[in-house]
Amino acid sequence: MKQYDVVRIIKDDPNNEFTKGQVGTILEVYEDNNYEVEISDKDGITLFLGTISGDYLPQKRWNNIENIRTIFTK
């Protein structure tokens, strides 16, 4: 994954900071499979901004507007 990829969280965070199904944008890629991610609602309001392990992110990339619309309507 790379900077500015849009991703959907694939499992719940045990600290309840984010949940499976939420959508975020990768802002920074770090070593050791960690990513700075901003999770927003469909109105663009930030719900979470922080570092997430790649274990919570899918391998599939959502990098075009049709895919982004699809994940917001599910």
Secondary structure as the mmCIF struct_conf table of DSSP 4:
data_model
#
loop_
_struct_conf.conf_type_id
_struct_conf.id
_struct_conf.beg_label_comp_id
_struct_conf.beg_label_asym_id
_struct_conf.beg_label_seq_id
_struct_conf.end_label_comp_id
_struct_conf.end_label_asym_id
_struct_conf.end_label_seq_id
TURN_TY1_P TURN_TY1_P1 GLN A 3 TYR A 4
STRN STRN1 VAL A 6 ARG A 8
BEND BEND1 LYS A 11 LYS A 11
TURN_TY1_P TURN_TY1_P2 PRO A 14 ASN A 15
BEND BEND2 ASN A 16 PHE A 18
TURN_TY1_P TURN_TY1_P3 LYS A 20 GLY A 21
STRN STRN2 VAL A 23 TYR A 30
TURN_TY1_P TURN_TY1_P4 GLU A 31 ASN A 33
STRN STRN3 ASN A 34 SER A 40
TURN_TY1_P TURN_TY1_P5 LYS A 42 ASP A 43
STRN STRN4 THR A 46 SER A 53
HELX_RH_3T_P HELX_RH_3T_P1 GLY A 54 TYR A 56
BEND BEND3 LEU A 57 LEU A 57
BEND BEND4 GLN A 59 LYS A 60
STRN STRN5 TRP A 62 TRP A 62
BEND BEND5 ASN A 64 ASN A 64
HELX_RH_AL_P HELX_RH_AL_P1 ILE A 65 THR A 73
#
